[in-house]
Amino acid sequence: QVQLVESGGNLVQPGGSLRLSCAASGIIFSAYAMGWYRQAPGKQRELVATITSGGNTNYTDSVKGRFTISRDNTKNTVSLQMNNLKPEDTAVYYCNAHRSWSTVVSTNYWGQGTQVTVSS
């Protein structure tokens, strides 16, 4: 049974920091690309950051320079360090595990989400 369990969401003031963590079980963690997505009220889920099995990272433009994604393959965890948070970062943040088996076949797993609220 695959599980992705997020933690670390909270209420924080603008300019503050949070660190989200996602613990994965039931998958060969090192074989999966991991990512963080977010969904704000009334909006579609959007990609925030991804990290490949080899450690290559990618960020959406709005978080570049403020957020850092990292992974620990010995602990099966992926983290998102979020600095200089802005009210527009308010959303439910979801952990994602992705593996491509071929050009047309892939597997995706999702966590249950953790709420991040940035407000004074």
C-alpha positions, 0 to 999 in steps of 0.5 A: 500500500502506497502512502505519501504523508505530508506534514509541516503546514501552518499559519505564518505571517508574510515574510516568514518560513515553513518547511513541508515534509512528505514521507513515502512508503510502499514505493521504491522511493529512489526510482520516483520523481517527487514533487510538490503541487498546490491548490488555492481556493477556486483555482486549479492545482499547480506545480510548485517544484519537482526533483528527479530521482537523480536530484535535478530540480525544477520550480515554477517561476513564482517561487524561484529563489524562495523555495527549495525542494530536496530529497533524502533517499535514505529516509524516503522523504522529500521536503520543501523549504519555503522562505519569504512567504507571501499571501499568494502562497496560501494553498493546500500543498500536495506531495506527488510521486511520479514514475514513467514506465514508458512514453505513454505509461506512468504512475502517480501517487498523491498525498492528502495535502497540508494547509499553508496559510500566509496571513498577518 
